[in-house]
Amino acid sequence: MTTDTNATTRFDSDAELVRSAQQGDSDAFASLFHSHKARIYSVCLRMTNNAAEAEDLTQDAFLQVFRKLATFRGDSALSTWLYRIAVNTVLMHFRKKVLRQISLDEPYNQDAKVVRREYGSRDDRLTGSVDRIALARAIKDLPDGYRTIFLLHEVEGYEHQEIAELLDCSVGNSKSQLHKAKLRIRELLGRARQAEEAGHASRPARQRSRRTEDRWEREQAMPMGRLALSANQQFTATGA
């Protein structure tokens, strides 16, 4: 604890702290961490409402700070830069959590009830899965600003006032971005449904075409089979 205090007192300002840390001074980075970790933890806790997650995300955020510190040019206050990294770290955590909930990569469960696909007719039992997959893709395809506010409001349950404080924007901007995000998702889901319905409509035609080809192949094979049988009978009779 004494070492932390001594490290902190070596630097008179954030600017000096950053310059030293950028030059590889480990004490400077330790001082930066101890000076700002409480605020970063507070941001993570406010966004997750989970102390354990907030602790982990604080560590993740400072790992990003360590990796990106060389890019900090002082165009904004260090505290603002750190705040942005913390928010982005939590938002990335939210996105991964959402994708895990509807991922196609879940391990196979041997005990799970098998849903058998009924070809030739629309299988409504699979509609929910298709919709979830389409929704995940639609969210992923949103512009960053739309996606961030959509996840915060619709997935994590934040009010627009809270989002405005978290993202340093106006309440009106938050509402506008959410509205545009929903319109965009509705458009993307509509396209996905149209594509799925078009594929469903074309399936019977493909099946009919395949059945016609199979029947033609059988009809062509029958004379050849009879010819082979006749030749075999003639060979047997001659040999006898």
C-alpha positions as CSV (number, residue, x, y, z in Angstrom):
1,M,0.0,0.0,0.0
2,T,2.9,2.3,0.8
3,T,4.4,1.7,-2.7
4,D,1.1,2.8,-4.3
5,T,1.1,6.0,-2.3
6,N,4.7,6.8,-3.1
7,A,4.0,6.0,-6.8
8,T,1.1,8.4,-6.8
9,T,2.9,11.3,-5.2
10,R,5.7,11.2,-7.8
11,F,3.4,12.7,-10.4
12,D,1.9,16.2,-10.2
13,S,-0.7,15.9,-13.0
14,D,-2.4,13.4,-15.3
15,A,-0.4,14.7,-18.2
16,E,2.9,13.9,-16.5
17,L,1.5,10.5,-15.4
18,V,0.5,9.6,-19.0
19,R,3.8,10.7,-20.5
20,S,5.8,8.6,-18.0
21,A,3.5,5.6,-18.5
22,Q,3.8,5.9,-22.3
23,Q,7.6,5.7,-21.9
24,G,7.2,2.4,-20.1
25,D,7.3,3.5,-16.5
26,S,5.4,0.8,-14.6
27,D,5.1,2.9,-11.5
28,A,3.3,5.6,-13.6
29,F,0.8,3.1,-14.9
30,A,0.2,1.7,-11.4
31,S,-0.4,5.2,-10.2
32,L,-2.8,5.8,-13.1
33,F,-4.7,2.6,-12.2
34,H,-5.0,3.5,-8.5
35,S,-6.0,7.1,-9.2
36,H,-8.8,6.2,-11.6
37,K,-9.9,2.7,-10.7
38,A,-12.7,3.8,-8.3
39,R,-14.4,5.9,-11.0
40,I,-14.0,3.2,-13.6
41,Y,-15.4,0.6,-11.2
42,S,-18.4,3.0,-10.5
43,V,-19.1,3.2,-14.2
44,C,-19.0,-0.5,-14.6
45,L,-21.1,-1.1,-11.6
46,R,-23.8,1.4,-12.7
47,M,-24.0,-0.2,-16.1
48,T,-24.1,-3.9,-14.9
49,N,-25.6,-3.6,-11.4
50,N,-23.4,-6.6,-10.5
51,A,-20.4,-6.1,-8.3
52,A,-18.5,-9.2,-9.5
53,E,-19.0,-8.3,-13.2
54,A,-18.0,-4.7,-12.4
55,E,-14.7,-5.9,-10.8
56,D,-13.9,-8.1,-13.9
57,L,-14.8,-5.4,-16.3
58,T,-12.7,-2.8,-14.5
59,Q,-9.7,-5.1,-15.0
60,D,-10.7,-5.6,-18.6
61,A,-11.0,-1.8,-19.1
62,F,-7.6,-1.1,-17.7
63,L,-6.1,-3.9,-19.9
64,Q,-7.5,-1.9,-22.8
65,V,-6.0,1.3,-21.3
66,F,-2.6,-0.4,-21.2
67,R,-2.9,-1.5,-24.8
68,K,-4.1,1.8,-26.1
69,L,-2.2,4.3,-23.9
70,A,0.3,5.0,-26.7
71,T,-2.6,6.4,-28.8
72,F,-3.7,8.9,-26.2
73,R,-2.8,12.4,-27.5
74,G,-4.4,14.6,-24.9
75,D,-7.2,15.9,-27.2
76,S,-9.6,15.2,-24.3
77,A,-9.2,14.9,-20.6
78,L,-7.7,11.6,-19.4
79,S,-10.7,11.0,-17.3
80,T,-13.0,11.3,-20.3
81,W,-10.8,9.0,-22.4
82,L,-10.8,6.4,-19.6
83,Y,-14.6,6.8,-19.2
84,R,-15.1,6.0,-22.9
85,I,-13.0,2.9,-22.7
86,A,-14.9,1.7,-19.6
87,V,-18.3,2.2,-21.3
88,N,-17.1,0.5,-24.5
89,T,-15.7,-2.5,-22.5
90,V,-19.1,-2.9,-20.7
91,L,-21.0,-2.6,-24.0
92,M,-18.8,-5.3,-25.6
93,H,-19.6,-7.5,-22.6
94,F,-23.3,-6.9,-23.2
95,R,-23.0,-7.7,-26.9
96,K,-21.2,-11.0,-26.2
97,K,-23.8,-11.9,-23.6
98,V,-26.7,-11.3,-26.1
99,L,-25.0,-13.4,-28.8
100,R,-24.4,-16.2,-26.4
101,Q,-28.1,-16.3,-25.6
102,I,-29.0,-16.9,-29.3
103,S,-25.7,-18.5,-30.6
104,L,-25.6,-21.2,-33.2
105,D,-22.5,-22.6,-31.5
106,E,-24.1,-24.0,-28.4
107,P,-22.8,-27.5,-27.7
108,Y,-25.0,-30.4,-28.7
109,N,-27.3,-31.6,-26.0
110,Q,-27.9,-35.3,-26.3
111,D,-30.9,-35.2,-24.0
112,A,-32.6,-32.3,-25.8
113,K,-35.8,-33.0,-27.6
114,V,-35.2,-33.4,-31.3
115,V,-37.3,-31.1,-33.5
116,R,-37.8,-33.0,-36.8
117,R,-38.0,-30.8,-39.9
118,E,-41.1,-31.6,-42.0
119,Y,-40.0,-30.9,-45.6
120,G,-42.6,-29.7,-48.1
121,S,-44.5,-27.7,-45.6
122,R,-43.7,-24.7,-43.3
123,D,-42.5,-25.9,-40.0
124,D,-43.8,-23.3,-37.5
125,R,-41.8,-25.0,-34.6
126,L,-38.6,-23.7,-36.1
127,T,-39.9,-20.1,-36.7
128,G,-38.8,-18.9,-33.2
129,S,-35.2,-20.1,-33.8
130,V,-35.1,-18.5,-37.2
131,D,-36.5,-15.2,-35.8
132,R,-33.8,-15.2,-33.0
133,I,-31.1,-15.8,-35.5
134,A,-32.4,-13.1,-37.8
135,L,-32.6,-10.7,-34.9
136,A,-29.0,-11.4,-33.8
137,R,-27.9,-10.7,-37.4
138,A,-30.0,-7.6,-37.6
139,I,-28.5,-6.2,-34.3
140,K,-25.0,-7.0,-35.5
141,D,-25.6,-5.1,-38.7
142,L,-26.8,-1.9,-37.0
143,P,-24.5,1.1,-37.1
144,D,-22.5,1.3,-33.8
145,G,-24.5,4.2,-32.4
146,Y,-27.8,2.5,-33.0
147,R,-26.6,-0.8,-31.7
148,T,-25.2,0.6,-28.5
149,I,-28.4,2.4,-27.5
150,F,-30.6,-0.5,-28.6
151,L,-28.7,-2.9,-26.4
152,L,-28.7,-0.5,-23.4
153,H,-32.4,0.2,-23.7
154,E,-34.0,-3.0,-25.0
155,V,-31.6,-5.6,-23.5
156,E,-30.2,-4.1,-20.4
157,G,-33.3,-2.0,-19.4
158,Y,-31.7,1.4,-19.1
159,E,-33.9,4.5,-19.3
160,H,-33.1,7.2,-21.8
161,Q,-31.9,9.6,-19.0
162,E,-29.4,6.9,-17.8
163,I,-28.3,6.3,-21.3
164,A,-27.7,10.0,-21.9
165,E,-25.5,10.1,-18.8
166,L,-23.6,7.0,-19.7
167,L,-22.9,8.1,-23.3
168,D,-22.7,11.8,-22.7
169,C,-25.5,12.6,-25.1
170,S,-29.0,14.2,-24.9
171,V,-32.1,12.3,-24.0
172,G,-33.6,13.4,-27.3
173,N,-30.6,11.9,-29.1
174,S,-31.0,8.6,-27.2
175,K,-34.7,8.4,-28.1
176,S,-34.0,9.3,-31.8
177,Q,-31.2,6.7,-32.1
178,L,-33.4,4.0,-30.5
179,H,-36.3,4.8,-32.9
180,K,-34.0,4.6,-35.9
181,A,-32.5,1.3,-34.6
182,K,-35.9,-0.2,-34.3
183,L,-36.9,0.9,-37.8
184,R,-33.6,-0.5,-39.2
185,I,-34.1,-3.8,-37.4
186,R,-37.7,-4.0,-38.7
187,E,-36.4,-3.5,-42.2
188,L,-33.7,-6.2,-41.8
189,L,-36.1,-8.7,-40.3
190,G,-38.6,-8.0,-43.1
191,R,-35.9,-8.8,-45.7
192,A,-35.0,-12.0,-43.8
193,R,-38.6,-13.2,-43.7
194,Q,-39.0,-12.5,-47.4
195,A,-35.9,-14.5,-48.2
196,E,-37.1,-17.4,-46.0
197,E,-40.5,-17.3,-47.6
198,A,-39.0,-17.2,-51.1
199,G,-36.9,-20.2,-50.3
200,H,-39.9,-22.0,-48.9
201,A,-42.0,-21.3,-52.0
202,S,-39.3,-22.5,-54.4
203,R,-38.7,-25.7,-52.5
204,P,-41.8,-27.6,-53.9
205,A,-40.8,-26.7,-57.5
206,R,-37.3,-28.0,-56.9
207,Q,-38.8,-31.2,-55.4
208,R,-41.1,-31.7,-58.4
209,S,-38.2,-31.2,-60.8
210,R,-36.1,-33.7,-58.9
211,R,-39.0,-36.2,-58.9
212,T,-39.3,-35.8,-62.7
213,E,-35.6,-36.4,-63.1
214,D,-35.7,-39.5,-61.0
215,R,-38.7,-40.9,-63.0
216,W,-36.9,-40.2,-66.3
217,E,-33.8,-42.0,-65.0
218,R,-35.8,-45.0,-64.0
219,E,-37.6,-45.2,-67.3
220,Q,-34.3,-45.0,-69.1
221,A,-32.8,-47.7,-66.9
222,M,-35.6,-50.2,-67.4
223,P,-34.9,-50.9,-71.2
224,M,-31.2,-51.3,-70.4
225,G,-32.1,-53.7,-67.6
226,R,-34.3,-55.7,-69.9
227,L,-31.6,-55.8,-72.6
228,A,-29.0,-57.0,-70.1
229,L,-31.4,-59.7,-68.9
230,S,-32.1,-60.8,-72.4
231,A,-28.4,-60.9,-73.3
232,N,-27.7,-62.9,-70.2
233,Q,-30.4,-65.4,-71.0
234,Q,-29.1,-65.8,-74.6
235,F,-25.6,-66.4,-73.2
236,T,-26.8,-69.0,-70.8
237,A,-28.8,-70.8,-73.5
238,T,-25.8,-70.8,-75.9
239,G,-23.5,-72.1,-73.2
240,A,-26.0,-74.9,-72.4
